[in-house]
Amino acid sequence: MVFTEKDANYEKNISRSILASMQTPAVGEAGKTGSWRTVRPVIDASRCTVVKTGKPTCHFCWMYCPENTVTRTIPPTFNLDYCKGCGICATECPTKCIEMVSEKESRDGVC
């Protein structure tokens, strides 16, 4: 099968329509929910694909976060005022560079 320019345009239009159909979540609709959290995400930037390449290549953490608390920046950061500590970002990360650390440990300065 030959991939033509028509095929490329079709793929581009499909990608645009999929992205356009995504809802824009409202951060903080239920107020600052970070106090519910018992564990928090901590990123090891040396293992993060986005940081290593310097390009927005992965961002699975951002894409799968149900609360829209991960930034799509290099490196990704977490808005801990609203992060509930669900751990989906850590589960979906292909390089496993996000670790869920206990709130007590992070407050005691362990991480």
Helices and strands as residue ranges (DSSP letters): H 5-21, G 34-36, E 39-43, G 45-47, H 49-53, H 60-64, H 88-92, E 98-102, H 103-107
